[in-house]
């Protein structure tokens, strides 16, 4: 009996617990629903949804709470949708669709929001990729510009370095040239002193020779005058015929003596000439040996100007200049072909182009054939300076062989040789146009014009 009472009491107690729990749960749902409703009415839909979500968790099958929650979700999601805030609208409408999957209206708006969200996300992704791409391009341009700037800076540094090197090299060359020039000036002064002494010696020899000749002529005339004076004193009327005969004999004697004296004077003059010639040979030989011992040949350089044109810089060695001047002196003072050829011969093989050209031009006065052989060889030489000097010298000669040698030089690889050949040909035409036929002149002028155009050489 007691046992039955206990069981009944337990059943009663359990039933009361379940009934109390159910009542308490129902009260919480209603409370949350009411709170959500009040917030909704105040326009606070977002917090209203929070309370309604709590209520639906307590009682998932409560239709009243579910419908009001779906209404709030759709209303707030639609608001976000209208504002194009698809990120905020999508989870709300998705939740509404999950609660009422059979509601076509909820499904439709959810799908539209989801599609718009995906499109927006795709657009954002494309925009982001475009931004990244632009950033990559900008970075690439930046790096490329930095590379260009670095290359420009390196190029400027290299130009500054080259300019500094060129300046140092130019300063060094100027110092060397100054020292060399000082040495040449000393040697030139020494040569000038020796030449002055030799000239003084030659003048003294010429003076002595003149005095001797004058003395001999004076003595001869004195003898003649004395003889005539003596004869005139002996003349009288009775001895007129005899005196005339003696006068004729004296005149014949005077003629014989005058001829003998003239032969002696000519013989003496020839001796003096031989002495002077030998002396000149010794002087020229001494000058040649001395200048060769000091230097080799004239220094010539081809320099390109800033405007692209080229100029020949010639540093004339004073010893070479002395030899060249000596050769010109022979040509100007010696008229005898044998003597002139003998003196000029050693210089036809001189190592310096200027000396050889002067010698060949001077030899043309004494032996034309030998001179033209040397000039032709110079014009065809592999040495550019020999061709240059040959073009000048053969232009001074100005014959048909000169023209034949100058025309090929219009195609020389060196512009300054082409200019020299043009100048020589123009001088030949100017000096000998009357002796040349018109066709030959026209041919030469056409060749000169073509060379000027091809090499861009101005008049």
C-alpha positions as CSV (number, residue, x, y, z in Angstrom):
1,X,0.0,0.0,0.0
2,X,2.8,2.3,0.9
3,X,4.6,1.3,-2.3
4,X,1.6,2.3,-4.5
5,X,1.4,5.6,-2.8
6,X,5.1,6.3,-3.6
7,X,4.6,5.5,-7.3
8,X,1.6,7.7,-7.5
9,X,3.4,10.5,-5.8
10,X,6.3,10.2,-8.3
11,X,4.1,10.2,-11.3
12,X,2.3,13.3,-10.0
13,X,5.6,15.0,-9.4
14,X,7.0,14.2,-12.9
15,X,3.8,15.3,-14.6
16,X,4.0,18.6,-12.7
17,X,7.6,19.1,-13.8
18,X,6.8,18.5,-17.5
19,X,3.7,20.7,-17.3
20,X,5.8,23.5,-15.6
21,X,8.6,23.2,-18.2
22,X,6.1,23.4,-21.0
23,X,4.4,26.4,-19.5
24,X,7.8,28.1,-18.9
25,X,8.9,27.4,-22.5
26,X,5.7,28.7,-23.9
27,X,6.1,31.9,-21.8
28,X,9.7,32.4,-23.2
29,X,8.6,32.1,-26.8
30,X,5.7,34.5,-26.3
31,X,8.1,36.9,-24.5
32,X,10.6,36.8,-27.3
33,X,7.9,37.1,-29.9
34,X,6.4,40.1,-28.2
35,X,9.9,41.7,-27.8
36,X,10.5,41.1,-31.5
37,X,7.1,42.5,-32.4
38,X,7.7,45.7,-30.4
39,X,11.1,46.2,-32.0
40,X,9.6,45.7,-35.4
41,X,6.9,48.2,-34.7
42,X,9.6,50.7,-33.7
43,X,11.3,50.1,-37.0
44,X,14.2,48.1,-35.5
45,X,13.8,45.1,-37.8
46,X,17.4,43.9,-37.4
47,X,17.1,43.4,-33.6
48,X,13.5,42.1,-34.1
49,X,14.9,39.3,-36.2
50,X,17.4,38.5,-33.4
51,X,14.6,38.0,-30.9
52,X,12.5,36.0,-33.3
53,X,15.4,33.7,-34.2
54,X,15.8,32.9,-30.5
55,X,12.0,32.2,-30.2
56,X,12.1,29.9,-33.3
57,X,14.9,27.9,-31.8
58,X,12.8,27.3,-28.7
59,X,9.8,26.3,-30.7
60,X,10.7,25.4,-34.3
61,X,7.1,24.5,-35.3
62,X,5.5,27.7,-34.0
63,X,3.8,28.9,-37.2
64,X,3.1,32.4,-35.8
65,X,6.7,33.0,-34.9
66,X,7.9,31.4,-38.2
67,X,5.6,33.6,-40.4
68,X,6.5,36.8,-38.6
69,X,10.3,35.9,-38.7
70,X,10.0,35.2,-42.5
71,X,8.1,38.5,-43.0
72,X,10.8,40.3,-41.1
73,X,13.7,38.6,-43.0
74,X,12.1,39.2,-46.4
75,X,11.4,42.9,-45.5
76,X,14.9,43.6,-44.3
77,X,16.5,41.6,-47.1
78,X,14.4,43.5,-49.7
79,X,15.5,46.8,-48.1
80,X,19.1,45.7,-48.5
81,X,18.4,44.5,-52.1
82,X,17.0,47.9,-53.0
83,X,20.1,49.5,-51.6
84,X,22.2,47.0,-53.8
85,X,23.7,45.7,-50.6
86,X,23.5,42.1,-51.9
87,X,26.1,40.9,-49.4
88,X,23.8,41.8,-46.4
89,X,20.5,40.8,-48.2
90,X,21.6,37.4,-49.3
91,X,21.9,35.6,-45.9
92,X,18.6,37.1,-44.7
93,X,16.6,35.9,-47.8
94,X,18.4,32.6,-47.7
95,X,17.2,32.1,-44.1
96,X,13.7,33.0,-45.2
97,X,13.9,30.5,-48.0
98,X,15.2,27.8,-45.7
99,X,12.2,28.4,-43.3
100,X,9.6,28.4,-46.2
101,X,11.1,26.5,-49.1
102,X,7.6,26.1,-50.7
103,X,7.0,29.9,-50.8
104,X,7.5,30.9,-54.5
105,X,7.7,34.6,-53.7
106,X,10.4,34.1,-51.1
107,X,12.3,31.7,-53.5
108,X,12.1,34.2,-56.4
109,X,13.5,37.1,-54.4
110,X,16.1,35.0,-52.9
111,X,17.3,33.7,-56.3
112,X,17.3,37.2,-57.7
113,X,19.4,38.5,-54.8
114,X,21.7,35.5,-55.0
115,X,22.2,36.1,-58.8
116,X,22.8,39.8,-58.2
117,X,25.3,38.9,-55.5
118,X,27.2,36.6,-57.7
119,X,27.2,39.2,-60.5
120,X,28.4,41.8,-58.0
121,X,31.1,39.4,-56.7
122,X,32.2,38.6,-60.3
123,X,32.3,42.3,-61.1
124,X,34.3,42.9,-57.9
125,X,36.6,40.0,-58.8
126,X,37.1,41.4,-62.3
127,X,37.7,44.9,-61.0
128,X,40.1,43.5,-58.4
129,X,42.0,41.6,-61.1
130,X,42.0,44.7,-63.3
131,X,43.3,46.7,-60.4
132,X,46.0,44.1,-59.8
133,X,46.8,44.0,-63.5
134,X,47.0,47.8,-63.6
135,X,49.1,47.7,-60.4
136,X,51.4,45.1,-62.1
137,X,51.6,47.3,-65.3
138,X,52.4,50.3,-63.2
139,X,55.0,48.4,-61.3
140,X,56.4,47.1,-64.5
141,X,56.5,50.7,-66.0
142,X,58.0,51.9,-62.8
143,X,60.7,49.2,-62.9
144,X,61.3,49.9,-66.6
145,X,61.6,53.7,-66.0
146,X,64.0,52.9,-63.1
147,X,66.0,50.7,-65.5
148,X,66.0,53.5,-68.1
149,X,67.0,56.0,-65.5
150,X,69.8,53.7,-64.3
151,X,71.0,53.1,-67.8
152,X,70.9,56.9,-68.5
153,X,72.8,57.5,-65.3
154,X,75.4,54.9,-66.3
155,X,75.6,56.3,-69.8
156,X,76.2,59.8,-68.4
157,X,78.8,58.5,-66.0
158,X,80.5,56.8,-68.9
159,X,80.4,59.9,-71.0
160,X,81.8,61.9,-68.1
161,X,84.5,59.3,-67.7
162,X,85.3,59.3,-71.4
163,X,85.4,63.1,-71.4
164,X,87.7,63.1,-68.5
165,X,90.0,60.5,-70.2
166,X,90.0,62.5,-73.4
167,X,90.9,65.7,-71.5
168,X,93.7,63.9,-69.7
169,X,94.9,62.4,-73.0
170,X,94.7,65.8,-74.7
171,X,96.6,67.4,-71.8
172,X,99.3,64.7,-72.0
173,X,99.6,65.2,-75.7
174,X,99.9,68.9,-75.3
175,X,102.7,68.5,-72.7
176,X,104.5,66.0,-75.0
177,X,104.0,68.3,-78.0
178,X,105.3,71.3,-76.0
179,X,108.4,69.4,-74.9
180,X,108.9,68.1,-78.5
181,X,108.4,71.6,-79.9
182,X,111.0,73.1,-77.5
183,X,113.5,70.5,-78.6
184,X,112.7,71.2,-82.3
185,X,113.1,74.9,-81.8
186,X,116.5,74.4,-80.3
187,X,117.5,72.1,-83.2
188,X,116.0,74.6,-85.7
189,X,117.9,77.5,-84.2
190,X,121.1,75.4,-84.4
191,X,120.4,74.6,-88.0
192,X,119.6,78.2,-88.8
193,X,122.9,79.3,-87.2
194,X,124.8,76.7,-89.3
195,X,123.0,77.7,-92.5
196,X,123.8,81.4,-91.7
197,X,127.5,80.4,-91.4
198,X,127.4,78.5,-94.7
199,X,125.7,81.4,-96.4
200,X,128.3,83.8,-95.0
201,X,131.0,81.4,-96.4
202,X,129.4,81.3,-99.8
203,X,129.1,85.1,-99.9
204,X,132.8,85.4,-99.0
205,X,133.8,83.0,-101.8
206,X,131.6,84.8,-104.3
207,X,133.2,88.1,-103.2
208,X,136.7,86.8,-103.6
209,X,135.9,85.4,-107.0
210,X,134.3,88.7,-108.1
211,X,137.4,90.7,-106.9
212,X,139.8,88.3,-108.7
213,X,137.8,88.6,-112.0
214,X,137.7,92.4,-111.7
215,X,141.4,92.5,-111.0
216,X,142.2,90.4,-114.0
217,X,140.0,92.5,-116.2
218,X,141.5,95.7,-114.9
219,X,145.0,94.5,-115.4
220,X,144.3,93.4,-119.0
221,X,142.7,96.8,-119.8
222,X,145.7,98.5,-118.1
223,X,148.1,96.7,-120.3
224,X,146.1,97.5,-123.4
225,X,145.8,101.2,-122.5
226,X,149.6,101.4,-121.7
227,X,150.4,99.8,-125.0
228,X,148.2,102.2,-127.0
229,X,149.6,105.2,-125.0
230,X,153.2,104.2,-125.8
231,X,152.4,103.8,-129.5
232,X,150.7,107.2,-129.7
233,X,153.8,108.9,-128.3
234,X,155.9,107.4,-131.1
235,X,153.6,108.5,-133.9
236,X,154.9,111.3,-136.2
237,X,154.3,112.4,-139.7
238,X,157.1,110.5,-141.3
239,X,156.3,107.2,-139.6
240,X,152.5,107.2,-140.1
241,X,152.4,104.2,-142.3
242,X,154.7,102.2,-140.1
243,X,152.7,103.3,-137.0
244,X,149.5,102.1,-138.7
245,X,151.0,98.7,-139.3
246,X,152.2,98.5,-135.7
247,X,148.8,99.7,-134.5
248,X,147.1,96.9,-136.4
249,X,149.6,94.4,-135.0
250,X,149.0,95.8,-131.4
251,X,145.3,95.5,-131.9
252,X,145.7,91.9,-133.1
253,X,147.9,91.3,-130.1
254,X,145.3,92.9,-127.8
255,X,142.6,90.7,-129.3
256,X,144.7,87.6,-128.7
257,X,145.5,88.7,-125.2
258,X,141.8,89.5,-124.6
259,X,140.7,86.1,-125.8
260,X,143.4,84.4,-123.7
261,X,142.3,86.4,-120.7
262,X,138.6,85.6,-121.4
263,X,139.4,81.8,-121.6
264,X,141.2,82.1,-118.3
265,X,138.3,84.0,-116.8
266,X,135.8,81.3,-118.1
267,X,138.1,78.6,-116.8
268,X,138.3,80.3,-113.4
269,X,134.5,80.8,-113.3
270,X,134.0,77.1,-114.2
271,X,136.3,76.2,-111.3
272,X,134.5,78.5,-109.0
273,X,131.2,76.9,-110.1
274,X,132.6,73.4,-109.4
275,X,133.8,74.5,-106.0
276,X,130.4,76.0,-105.2
277,X,128.6,72.9,-106.5
278,X,130.8,70.6,-104.4
279,X,130.3,72.8,-101.4
280,X,126.5,72.7,-101.9
281,X,126.6,68.9,-102.2
282,X,128.5,68.7,-98.9
283,X,126.1,71.1,-97.2
284,X,123.0,69.2,-98.4
285,X,124.5,65.9,-97.4
286,X,125.4,67.2,-94.0
287,X,121.8,68.6,-93.5
288,X,120.3,65.3,-94.6
289,X,122.4,63.2,-92.3
290,X,121.9,65.5,-89.4
291,X,118.1,65.7,-89.8
292,X,117.8,61.9,-90.3
293,X,119.7,61.3,-87.1
294,X,117.2,63.4,-85.1
295,X,113.9,62.3,-86.6
296,X,112.2,60.1,-89.1
297,X,109.5,61.9,-91.0
298,X,106.7,64.4,-90.8
299,X,103.9,63.5,-88.3
300,X,100.5,63.7,-89.9
301,X,97.1,63.0,-88.4
302,X,93.6,62.7,-89.8
303,X,91.2,64.5,-87.4
304,X,87.4,64.3,-87.6
305,X,85.6,67.5,-86.6
306,X,82.3,67.9,-84.8
307,X,80.4,68.5,-88.0
308,X,81.7,65.3,-89.6
309,X,84.3,66.8,-91.9
310,X,87.9,65.7,-91.7
311,X,91.1,67.7,-91.5
312,X,94.8,66.9,-91.9
313,X,96.9,68.0,-88.9
314,X,100.6,68.2,-89.9
315,X,103.3,68.5,-87.3
316,X,106.2,69.5,-89.5
317,X,109.5,68.2,-88.3
318,X,112.1,71.0,-88.5
319,X,114.7,68.7,-89.8
320,X,112.4,67.4,-92.5
321,X,111.5,71.0,-93.3
322,X,115.3,71.8,-93.7
323,X,115.7,69.0,-96.2
324,X,112.6,70.1,-98.2
325,X,113.8,73.7,-98.2
326,X,117.2,72.5,-99.4
327,X,115.6,70.7,-102.3
328,X,113.6,73.8,-103.2
329,X,116.9,75.9,-103.1
330,X,118.5,73.5,-105.6
331,X,115.6,73.9,-108.0
332,X,115.7,77.7,-107.7
333,X,119.5,78.3,-108.0
334,X,120.8,75.5,-110.2
335,X,120.1,75.7,-113.9
336,X,122.7,73.2,-115.2
337,X,120.7,69.9,-115.9
338,X,123.6,67.6,-115.0
339,X,124.4,69.4,-111.8
340,X,120.8,69.8,-110.7
341,X,120.0,66.1,-111.4
342,X,123.1,65.0,-109.5
343,X,122.1,67.1,-106.4
344,X,118.4,66.1,-106.6
345,X,118.9,62.4,-107.1
346,X,119.4,61.3,-103.3
347,X,116.1,63.0,-102.3
348,X,114.0,61.0,-104.8
349,X,114.0,58.1,-102.3
350,X,113.6,60.2,-99.1
351,X,111.4,58.6,-96.4
352,X,109.4,61.7,-96.0
353,X,106.6,62.4,-98.5
354,X,107.1,66.1,-98.6
355,X,110.8,65.9,-99.3
356,X,110.3,63.3,-102.0
357,X,107.5,65.3,-103.6
358,X,109.7,68.5,-103.7
359,X,112.6,66.5,-105.1
360,X,110.4,64.9,-107.9
361,X,108.9,68.3,-108.8
362,X,112.4,69.8,-108.9
363,X,113.8,66.9,-110.9
364,X,111.2,67.7,-113.6
365,X,113.3,70.7,-114.4
366,X,116.4,68.5,-115.2
367,X,115.0,65.1,-116.2
368,X,111.3,65.0,-116.9
369,X,111.1,61.2,-117.5
370,X,112.8,60.3,-114.2
371,X,110.6,62.8,-112.3
372,X,107.3,61.4,-113.8
373,X,108.3,57.8,-112.8
374,X,108.7,58.9,-109.2
375,X,105.5,60.9,-109.1
376,X,103.5,58.1,-110.7
377,X,104.9,55.7,-108.0
378,X,103.9,58.2,-105.3
379,X,100.3,58.5,-106.6
380,X,99.9,54.7,-106.6
381,X,101.6,54.2,-103.2
382,X,99.9,52.3,-100.4
383,X,101.0,55.0,-98.1
384,X,98.2,57.7,-97.9
385,X,100.7,60.5,-97.2
386,X,102.8,59.6,-100.3
387,X,99.6,59.7,-102.4
388,X,98.7,63.1,-100.9
389,X,102.1,64.7,-101.6
390,X,102.2,63.0,-105.0
391,X,98.8,64.5,-105.9
392,X,100.1,67.9,-105.0
393,X,103.5,67.6,-106.8
394,X,102.1,66.0,-110.0
395,X,99.5,68.8,-110.1
396,X,102.3,71.3,-110.1
397,X,103.8,69.6,-113.2
398,X,100.4,69.6,-115.0
399,X,101.0,67.4,-118.1
400,X,98.9,64.6,-119.6
401,X,100.6,62.0,-117.4
402,X,99.7,64.1,-114.4
403,X,96.0,64.0,-115.4
404,X,96.1,60.2,-115.9
405,X,97.5,59.8,-112.4
406,X,95.1,62.3,-110.7
407,X,91.8,60.9,-112.1
408,X,92.1,57.6,-110.2
409,X,92.7,59.5,-107.0
410,X,89.2,60.9,-107.2
411,X,88.1,57.4,-106.0
412,X,90.6,57.2,-103.1
413,X,89.2,56.0,-99.8
414,X,90.6,59.1,-98.0
415,X,88.5,62.3,-98.4
416,X,91.5,64.6,-98.0
417,X,93.3,62.9,-100.9
418,X,90.2,63.3,-103.1
419,X,90.1,67.0,-102.2
420,X,93.8,67.4,-103.1
421,X,93.3,65.6,-106.4
422,X,90.3,67.9,-107.2
423,X,92.3,71.0,-106.4
424,X,95.3,69.8,-108.6
425,X,93.0,69.0,-111.5
426,X,91.3,72.4,-111.2
427,X,94.7,74.1,-111.2
428,X,95.8,72.2,-114.3
429,X,92.6,73.2,-116.1
430,X,93.1,76.8,-115.1
431,X,96.7,76.9,-116.2
432,X,96.5,74.8,-119.4
433,X,92.9,75.1,-120.6
434,X,94.0,76.7,-123.9
435,X,96.4,73.8,-124.6
436,X,93.8,71.1,-123.8
437,X,90.9,70.0,-126.1
438,X,87.3,70.8,-124.9
439,X,86.3,67.1,-124.6
440,X,89.2,66.4,-122.2
441,X,88.3,69.4,-120.1
442,X,84.6,68.4,-120.0
443,X,85.5,64.9,-119.0
444,X,87.7,66.1,-116.1
445,X,85.0,68.5,-114.9
446,X,82.4,65.8,-114.9
447,X,84.7,63.5,-112.9
448,X,85.3,66.3,-110.4
449,X,81.6,67.0,-110.1
450,X,80.8,63.3,-109.5
451,X,83.5,63.1,-106.8
452,X,82.2,66.2,-105.0
453,X,78.6,64.8,-105.0
454,X,79.7,61.3,-103.9
455,X,82.0,62.6,-101.1
456,X,79.8,65.6,-100.2
457,X,82.7,67.9,-100.8
458,X,81.9,71.6,-101.0
459,X,83.7,74.0,-103.4
